[in-house]
Amino acid sequence: MVSCDEKTELPSHHAARNRNGSLDSGHARLNELGYKQELKRDLSVLSNFAFSFSIISVLTGVTTLYNNGLRFGGPVSVVYGWFIAGSFTMLVGLSMAEICSSYPTSGGLYYWSAKLAGPKWAPFASWITGWFNIVGQWAVTTSVDFSLAQLIQVIILLSTGGKNGGGYEASKYLVIAFHGGILLLHAIINSLPISWLSFFGQLAAAWNVVGVLVLMILIPSVATERASAKFVFTHFNTDNGEGIGSTVYIFVLGLLMSQYTLTGYDASAHMTEETKNADTNGPKGIISSIGISIIVGFGYILGITFAVTNIPSLLDENNDAGGYAIAEIYYQAFKSRYGNGVGGIICLGVVAVAIFFCGMSSVTSNSRMAYAFSRDGAMPFSSLWHKVNKQEVPINSVWLSAFISFCMALT
């Protein structure tokens, strides 16, 4: 990897200007750090925020791992664990935002590690941070798109009568096919110019906010049976089926739902080379995406948990949704009220669109990380992965990220 201090000096402040002639501080800072502006700098602070917010995606994380929260600790874990994980995540985010303001590059964490570790440890710190970061990002994309494939499977199951009504259960091979198709769509979308991605990113952020507001009110309102406030705020589930008796350990395992959700906000850093005035707007994207996610996420968790009345039934693999807790909550809420679960299936469709947007933004962040990492010579065939096309999109990194995420899912 090329050392950050060894890079050739490039034109600085006077070379970097916006269309109206004013200086773009992010562009100028990038040049000071020794990098050439290759990606199109067209994102506003709102667009930068939208990418991180869409990857955090409360509807994605909470829905996907709600089973884990219910099994390990139940309401106490999901309600209070959300604020515990959220508080520590915000502390990490504040630190990252401070560093991002000084080093607004697409490399993000690995570049920061090099600058903060000092000359002696910079190569090792940068290399290991970079590889943990990029492999983790590929795994996140794998996880998000695979969870969408599984949700599509559940939607098909419920739409054809449910598990107890002879509904169709897709095989694992069909789920993998769904996963591959979703990744293909995400790669195609991410091959579009950044202006299109900016539009989709903002649409994704709006969809997540509106979706949470609608579902957190609609589901407990439709449900004929609702949990008491005492149950939601004080019930601790120790019946986890794993033989774990330690309440502390159970609670920690329950935290995984919240921590899985509150990740991905480093996307704001990876998008800085495409963000206007990135030294200020990148940090704003990090902090605001975490803060707003904590608020709307708590509302979603409360709304869903007030519709929980029988935890063992929701986790039972023989229920209509095949043990997918939130799908069963939605389905039974409408079925008990109206005699059929069509409304619940539509609500699952709202969640599915949010997960789709989450995966889309994950590929965007992945590709920018791969672009920056290969630009510094840290990946095999680096010269191939940091190429950009005529639309100033790192096209090879986009398709590389989608391909590796598909391979990871095969396991």
C-alpha positions, -999 to +999 in steps of 0.1 A: +000+000+000+012+035-008+019+055+024-004+085+028+027+106+035+045+094+003+018+107-021+026+134-046+013+169-037-016+178-059-031+213-065-048+225-034-075+251-024-075+272-056-080+242-079-112+230-061-143+251-068-180+245-070-201+254-101-209+288-086-172+296-082-171+291-045-145+268-029-155+232-021-137+224+011-140+187+007-124+187-027-096+209-015-090+188+015-088+156-007-061+173-028-042+182+003-042+146+014-026+137-020-056+122-039-069+132-073-107+139-076-120+111-098-155+105-086-183+130-093-188+153-063-226+158-065-241+146-032-257+170-008-256+166+030-291+151+027-280+125+002-249+116+023-271+111+053-296+090+033-270+064+024-260+058+060-296+059+072-307+035+045-279+010+055-288+013+092-324+008+081-344+001+113-370-019+093-342-042+081-323-048+112-351-050+138-373-071+115-346-096+106-333-102+142-364-097+162-366-134+167-332-132+185-343-104+207-375-122+217-357-155+224-330-139+245-346-116+271-377-107+252-392-072+257-366-061+282-337-070+258-353-053+228-365-022+245-337-013+269-310-030+248-319-006+220-308+024+241-277+007+254-265-003+219-276+031+206-257+051+232-224+033+226-229+035+188-234+072+191-201+075+210-183+056+183-201+077+156-191+110+173-154+099+173-156+088+136-173+121+126-145+140+142-119+120+123-139+122+091-139+160+092-101+159+090-097+130+065-128+130+042-117+102+018-136+072+004-112+049+022-126+059+055-115+038+084-083+023+070-070+057+059-078+071+093-059+042+110-028+050+090-028+086+099-036+080+136-012+050+142+020+070+134+047+061+108+059+029+125+025+012+128+007+029+099+011+001+073-001-027+096-029-007+112-042+004+078-039-030+062-057-049+089-084-022+094-090-021+057-094-058+053-117-062+083-138-033+070-142-044+034-148-081+043-173-070+069-190-048+043-193-077+019-207-098+047-233-071+055-245-070+019-247-108+019-267-107+051-291-080+041-299-094+007-301-129+020-326-117+047-347-102+019-346-135+000-358-152+032-386-126+037-397-131+001-399-168+009-421-161+040-443-137+019-449-164-007-456-189+021-482-167+037-497-156+004-504-193-005-521-201+028-494-202+054-476-232+068-507-246+084-528-240+053-508-258+027-487-228+017-457-231-006-423-233+011-395-224-012-364-246-011-330-233+000-319-234-037-348-211-046-339-187-018-303-186-031-317-178-066-337-150-051-306-137-034-286-138-067-314-119-085-315-092-058-277-087-060-279-085-097-305-057-095-284-039-069-253-041-091-273-027-121-287+002-100-252+009-086-239+011-122-260+042-127-246+078-123-243+091-088-272+115-094-295+085-098-281+068-067-287+101-048-323+100-058-327+064-048-309+070-015-332+099-005-362+078-015-349+050+007-345+073+036-381+086+032-394+051+028-378+040+061-391+069+081-427+067+067-427+029+069-417+029+105-443+056+114-471+037+096-462+002+110-456+013+146-491+027+147-510+003+124-499-031+138-508-025+175-540-007+164-552-036+142-543-063+167-573-076+187-550-085+216-523-062+229-496-066+255-497-045+287-472-018+294-460-039+323-452-068+299-434-045+273-412-027+299-406-054+325-410-089+311-377-108+308-379-140+287-356-167+301-372-196+280-347-195+252-345-232+243-307-232+244-303-241+281-288-207+289-297-197+325-275-167+331-297-136+329-267-114+321-256-136+292-292-139+279-294-101+279-261-097+261-272-122+234-305-102+231-284-071+224-274-086+190-307-074+175-299-038+183-262-039+174-269-057+141-293-029+132-270+001+143-242-005+118-232+008+084-231+045+092-195+046+080-211+048+045-212+086+050-174+084+052-171+062+021-193+086+001-172+117+011-154+120-023-188+123-039-202+147-013-201+185-015-181+201+014-175+166+027-153+177+056-185+191+073-213+172+055-197+137+060-196+141+098-232+154+097-243+123+078-227+100+104-242+116+135-276+124+121-281+089+106-273+073+140-294+098+160-325+096+138-323+058+136-322+055+174-354+076+177-375+060+149-362+026+158-374+029+194-409+038+181-409+007+158-397-016+186-424-003+209-452-006+183-443-042+174-437-053+210-471-041+221-485-066+196-466-095+213-488-116+235-473-151+232-436-154+227-433-192+223-461-191+197-443-165+177-410-184+177-426-218+169-415-231+135-449-246+130-468-213+130-481-199+097-450-178+091-427-208+098-413-192+130-406-157+115-418-137+145-426-103+130-442-119+099-464-139+123-473-107+143-483-089+111-503-118+097-522-127+129-530-091+137-549-087+104-563-122+104-577-118+139-593-085+130-605-091+094-605-128+090-576-129+066-539-118+068-537-099+035-530-066+053-502-082+072-486-095+039-488-060+025-471-046+056-443-072+050-440-058+015-433-024+030-405-040+050-392-059+020-388-026+000-369-011+029-345-041+030-341-038-008-330-002-004-307-012+024-289-038+002-287-012-026-270+013-003-247-014+011-234-022-024-228+015-029-207+018+003-189-015-005-179-004-040-165+029-027-145+012-001-131-013-027-123+016-050-103+035-024-086+004-010-075-007-045-064+029-053-039+025-025-027-008-039-040-029-010-061-054-031-051-081-056-054-067-091-058-032-077-054-015-110-087-032-122-109-024-092-102+014-089-111+022-125-141+045-131-163+047-161-174+078-181-202+084-155-174+086-129-187+054-112-162+027-099-180+001-120-156-028-116-158-024-078-196-024-079-197-058-097-169-072-076-188-064-044-220-080-057-201-111-068-183-117-036-215-111-016-232-138-037-203-163-031-205-156+007-241-166+008-234-200-008-220-212+025 
